[in-house]
């Protein structure tokens, strides 16, 4: 299994919208769900640092994610642009494989 882990910092006024868009039933998960190889998304909120979030997207394998990006590039870019204003900081922590 392929896991993509991201970190975000979100201002207080944007947190409700961010949580809706990035949650397991949000717009990102709906977009990814167009692929049968998407296995789900998890949104984590840091209890110690308000406004800090992690997202974990799970895919069958790296090739499935790459294929999704290739076939849905325009929709991915549009959603990414729309969400950009919600975050003060965004960093891809990395991609990981289950052992």
C-alpha positions as CSV (number, residue, x, y, z in Angstrom):
1,X,0.0,0.0,0.0
2,X,1.1,3.6,-0.8
3,X,0.6,6.4,1.7
4,X,1.1,10.1,1.0
5,X,1.5,12.3,4.1
6,X,1.1,16.0,4.1
7,X,1.3,18.7,6.8
8,X,-0.8,21.9,6.7
9,X,-1.1,25.0,8.9
10,X,-4.5,26.7,8.7
11,X,-5.7,30.0,10.1
12,X,-8.6,29.8,12.5
13,X,-11.1,31.4,10.1
14,X,-10.4,28.8,7.4
15,X,-10.4,25.7,9.6
16,X,-14.1,24.7,9.1
17,X,-13.8,25.0,5.3
18,X,-10.4,23.2,5.4
19,X,-11.8,20.3,7.4
20,X,-14.8,19.9,5.0
21,X,-12.5,19.9,1.9
22,X,-9.8,17.7,3.3
23,X,-11.8,15.3,5.5
24,X,-12.6,11.7,4.5
25,X,-15.8,12.7,2.7
26,X,-14.4,16.0,1.4
27,X,-13.7,17.2,-2.1
28,X,-10.2,15.7,-2.2
29,X,-11.5,12.3,-1.2
30,X,-14.3,12.6,-3.8
31,X,-11.8,13.4,-6.5
32,X,-9.5,10.6,-5.5
33,X,-12.4,8.2,-5.3
34,X,-12.7,8.4,-9.1
35,X,-9.9,5.8,-9.0
36,X,-10.8,2.2,-7.9
37,X,-7.3,2.1,-6.4
38,X,-7.9,4.9,-3.9
39,X,-8.2,3.3,-0.5
40,X,-9.2,6.3,1.6
41,X,-8.1,9.5,3.3
42,X,-7.5,10.4,6.9
43,X,-7.5,14.0,8.3
44,X,-5.7,14.5,11.6
45,X,-5.9,17.6,13.7
46,X,-3.0,18.3,16.2
47,X,-4.3,18.6,19.7
48,X,-1.3,20.6,20.9
49,X,-0.9,23.0,18.1
50,X,-4.2,24.6,16.9
51,X,-4.4,24.9,13.1
52,X,-1.9,22.1,12.4
53,X,-3.2,19.2,10.4
54,X,-1.9,16.1,8.7
55,X,-3.5,14.3,5.8
56,X,-2.9,10.7,4.9
57,X,-4.1,9.4,1.5
58,X,-3.9,5.7,0.9
59,X,-3.6,4.1,-2.6
60,X,-3.1,0.5,-3.8
61,X,0.4,1.4,-5.0
62,X,2.5,4.3,-6.3
63,X,1.6,3.4,-9.9
64,X,-2.1,3.8,-9.2
65,X,-1.5,7.3,-7.8
66,X,0.7,8.3,-10.7
67,X,-1.9,7.0,-13.2
68,X,-4.6,8.9,-11.3
69,X,-2.6,12.2,-11.5
70,X,-2.0,11.7,-15.2
71,X,-5.7,11.1,-16.1
72,X,-7.1,13.8,-13.7
73,X,-4.4,16.5,-13.8
74,X,-6.8,19.3,-14.7
75,X,-9.3,18.5,-11.9
76,X,-6.4,18.1,-9.4
77,X,-4.9,21.4,-10.3
78,X,-8.3,23.2,-10.2
79,X,-9.0,21.8,-6.7
80,X,-5.5,22.5,-5.5
81,X,-5.8,26.1,-6.7
82,X,-9.2,26.5,-5.0
83,X,-7.8,25.2,-1.7
84,X,-4.6,27.2,-1.7
85,X,-6.1,30.2,0.0
86,X,-7.1,28.1,3.0
87,X,-3.6,27.3,4.1
88,X,-0.7,29.3,5.5
89,X,1.7,26.4,5.1
90,X,1.7,23.2,3.2
91,X,4.4,20.5,3.0
92,X,4.6,17.0,1.6
93,X,6.2,15.1,4.4
94,X,6.7,12.1,2.1
95,X,5.4,8.9,0.6
96,X,5.5,5.6,2.4
97,X,4.9,2.0,1.7
98,X,3.3,-0.5,4.1
99,X,5.6,-3.3,5.2
